[in-house]
Amino acid sequence: MQVFSVQRGDGPIVLGQPHGGTFVPDDIAARLNTNGQMLADTDWHINQLYEGLLANATVVQSHIHRYVIDANRDPAGVSLYPGQNTTTLVPLTDFDGQSIWSDGQEPSVDEIEQRRSAYHAPYHDALAQELERVRAKNGVAILFDCHSIRGRIPFLFEGTLPDMSIGTDGGVTCAPGIEAAAYEFAHSSPYSTVLNERFRGGWTTRHYGRPDQGQHAIQMELAQSTYLSTETPPWGFDEKKAKRLRRWLVDILDAIQDTALEL
């Protein structure tokens, strides 16, 4: 099984997809409990949603499920949201705070390091290489990190999430014009939109966002109700919903790309 795949384009945008993968090695899957084996906390169909939206974009997609190791967490294990409920580099619970491992089967510190080396590092090596490649070609690189999540998860946040949550770590990870372009088009859409609220950008966005070096990063967290038929099993892809959403994602990506090339 490939750890990741890369679809190369010539434009400045790289679409990162760390959480769409569903592959779990057999020896690890056998240690998950019934709850964990559902793989509920997947960014379901995220690759399909973004497929073909921007003809010249590069796509770097992890195929490993986040229960094996979370490719959007700090490899040092530092919390993304200190003081708030969240999941770890190798999650011990799902998004509802419920255990995902059979009793006594939680991974050890040594095993976590092995998984980091085998799955986390290769994905990020590929992502870094593609960002450098497109920056060399275009004079600028933009990581657009693609995510989705259930709209209601009381363990992680109160109430219902907006449809679109844009994160730039408070404007740190990209130029102001790129942030403004993304927010302007998202906010003008029929979808509720916020900027730098609960989802300020994960480790990937914060790690790669270096606007002073011509490398920008922005995270888009979508409520799964915007393109799934249901946010519960079987998490079906809704073609009608997705078509409506994709129209606005095209505008957002085009606006980001045009703005970046003018910097």
TORTOR-579524 format. One record per residue (C-alpha): residue number from 1; residue in three letters; x, y, z. Coordinates in steps of 0.25 Angstrom, whole numbers. Layout:
NUM/ALA/X/Y/Z
...
REM end
This chain:
1/MET/0/0/0
2/GLN/5/14/-4
3/VAL/7/23/8
4/PHE/3/35/-1
5/SER/1/39/-15
6/VAL/5/51/-23
7/GLN/-2/57/-35
8/ARG/7/68/-41
9/GLY/2/81/-47
10/ASP/10/93/-52
11/GLY/2/104/-44
12/PRO/6/110/-30
13/ILE/-5/103/-22
14/VAL/-2/90/-15
15/LEU/-15/83/-9
16/GLY/-11/75/3
17/GLN/-20/64/8
18/PRO/-15/58/21
19/HIS/-28/52/26
20/GLY/-35/45/14
21/GLY/-28/32/15
22/THR/-35/20/20
23/PHE/-23/9/20
24/VAL/-20/3/33
25/PRO/-9/-8/33
26/ASP/-15/-22/37
27/ASP/-7/-23/50
28/ILE/-12/-9/55
29/ALA/-26/-11/50
30/ALA/-27/-24/59
31/ARG/-24/-15/71
32/LEU/-35/-5/69
33/ASN/-48/-7/76
34/THR/-62/-8/70
35/ASN/-63/7/71
36/GLY/-49/10/65
37/GLN/-51/0/53
38/MET/-62/9/48
39/LEU/-51/19/44
40/ALA/-62/30/47
41/ASP/-52/42/48
42/THR/-49/42/33
43/ASP/-49/54/23
44/TRP/-59/45/15
45/HIS/-57/46/0
46/ILE/-49/59/1
47/ASN/-40/55/-11
48/GLN/-53/53/-20
49/LEU/-59/66/-15
50/TYR/-46/74/-20
51/GLU/-43/66/-32
52/GLY/-41/74/-45
53/LEU/-45/88/-38
54/LEU/-32/94/-42
55/ALA/-26/88/-54
56/ASN/-11/92/-51
57/ALA/-12/89/-36
58/THR/-3/79/-30
59/VAL/-9/69/-20
60/VAL/-2/62/-9
61/GLN/-11/51/-2
62/SER/-8/42/10
63/HIS/-14/28/9
64/ILE/-12/25/23
65/HIS/-23/27/33
66/ARG/-22/37/44
67/TYR/-24/26/55
68/VAL/-10/20/50
69/ILE/-4/33/51
70/ASP/-9/47/49
71/ALA/-2/54/38
72/ASN/-7/68/42
73/ARG/-1/67/56
74/ASP/12/72/62
75/PRO/22/60/60
76/ALA/27/64/74
77/GLY/14/62/80
78/VAL/11/76/84
79/SER/-4/80/85
80/LEU/-10/88/74
81/TYR/-20/94/84
82/PRO/-14/95/98
83/GLY/-25/94/109
84/GLN/-36/89/99
85/ASN/-40/75/95
86/THR/-33/70/83
87/THR/-27/57/78
88/THR/-13/54/78
89/LEU/-2/49/68
90/VAL/-7/35/70
91/PRO/-21/37/75
92/LEU/-25/29/87
93/THR/-40/34/85
94/ASP/-49/38/74
95/PHE/-55/52/73
96/ASP/-66/48/83
97/GLY/-55/45/93
98/GLN/-58/30/93
99/SER/-47/20/93
100/ILE/-43/14/79
101/TRP/-33/3/84
102/SER/-36/-10/90
103/ASP/-32/-11/105
104/GLY/-17/-11/106
105/GLN/-14/-9/91
106/GLU/-11/6/91
107/PRO/2/8/84
108/SER/15/10/92
109/VAL/24/22/91
110/ASP/34/14/82
111/GLU/23/9/73
112/ILE/18/23/71
113/GLU/32/27/67
114/GLN/32/16/57
115/ARG/19/20/51
116/ARG/24/34/50
117/SER/36/30/42
118/ALA/28/20/33
119/TYR/16/29/30
120/HIS/16/43/35
121/ALA/30/47/31
122/PRO/29/41/16
123/TYR/16/49/14
124/HIS/22/62/19
125/ASP/35/60/11
126/ALA/27/59/-1
127/LEU/18/71/2
128/ALA/31/79/5
129/GLN/37/75/-8
130/GLU/25/79/-16
131/LEU/24/92/-10
132/GLU/38/95/-13
133/ARG/36/90/-27
134/VAL/24/99/-30
135/ARG/31/111/-23
136/ALA/43/110/-32
137/LYS/34/109/-44
138/ASN/25/120/-41
139/GLY/32/129/-31
140/VAL/22/126/-20
141/ALA/15/114/-14
142/ILE/2/112/-7
143/LEU/-2/100/2
144/PHE/-17/99/2
145/ASP/-20/88/13
146/CYS/-33/81/10
147/HIS/-41/76/22
148/SER/-55/73/26
149/ILE/-62/69/39
150/ARG/-76/66/45
151/GLY/-83/79/48
152/ARG/-87/75/62
153/ILE/-76/69/71
154/PRO/-79/73/86
155/PHE/-66/67/91
156/LEU/-58/77/82
157/PHE/-66/89/81
158/GLU/-80/95/85
159/GLY/-91/97/76
160/THR/-91/94/61
161/LEU/-79/98/52
162/PRO/-80/107/41
163/ASP/-80/101/27
164/MET/-66/107/24
165/SER/-55/110/34
166/ILE/-43/117/28
167/GLY/-30/116/37
168/THR/-17/124/35
169/ASP/-13/124/50
170/GLY/-18/138/51
171/GLY/-12/143/38
172/VAL/2/137/41
173/THR/3/126/31
174/CYS/0/134/18
175/ALA/0/148/12
176/PRO/-12/157/16
177/GLY/-17/158/1
178/ILE/-17/142/0
179/GLU/-25/142/13
180/ALA/-35/153/9
181/ALA/-37/146/-5
182/ALA/-41/133/1
183/TYR/-50/139/12
184/GLU/-56/149/2
185/PHE/-61/138/-8
186/ALA/-65/128/3
187/HIS/-73/139/11
188/SER/-80/143/-2
189/SER/-85/129/-4
190/PRO/-98/123/2
191/TYR/-89/116/12
192/SER/-87/121/26
193/THR/-72/125/27
194/VAL/-62/128/39
195/LEU/-48/132/39
196/ASN/-38/127/50
197/GLU/-48/122/60
198/ARG/-48/108/65
199/PHE/-40/103/53
200/ARG/-28/113/52
201/GLY/-20/103/44
202/GLY/-14/90/48
203/TRP/1/87/49
204/THR/3/86/34
205/THR/-2/100/31
206/ARG/6/106/43
207/HIS/18/98/39
208/TYR/18/101/24
209/GLY/13/116/25
210/ARG/25/124/22
211/PRO/20/136/15
212/ASP/33/144/16
213/GLN/39/133/8
214/GLY/28/133/-3
215/GLN/22/120/3
216/HIS/8/122/8
217/ALA/-2/113/15
218/ILE/-17/113/18
219/GLN/-26/102/23
220/MET/-41/100/19
221/GLU/-49/92/28
222/LEU/-63/88/22
223/ALA/-75/83/30
224/GLN/-78/70/24
225/SER/-92/73/22
226/THR/-88/82/11
227/TYR/-85/70/2
228/LEU/-89/57/8
229/SER/-103/51/8
230/THR/-101/48/23
231/GLU/-90/51/34
232/THR/-93/36/39
233/PRO/-90/23/33
234/PRO/-89/20/21
235/TRP/-84/35/19
236/GLY/-89/35/4
237/PHE/-84/45/-5
238/ASP/-96/54/-10
239/GLU/-94/58/-24
240/LYS/-104/70/-24
241/LYS/-98/76/-11
242/ALA/-84/74/-16
243/LYS/-87/81/-30
244/ARG/-92/93/-22
245/LEU/-80/93/-13
246/ARG/-70/91/-24
247/ARG/-74/103/-31
248/TRP/-70/112/-19
249/LEU/-58/104/-17
250/VAL/-53/107/-31
251/ASP/-55/122/-29
252/ILE/-48/122/-16
253/LEU/-36/114/-22
254/ASP/-36/123/-34
255/ALA/-36/136/-25
256/ILE/-24/130/-17
257/GLN/-16/127/-29
258/ASP/-18/140/-36
259/THR/-15/148/-23
260/ALA/-2/140/-20
261/LEU/3/142/-35
262/GLU/2/157/-33
263/LEU/10/157/-20
REM end
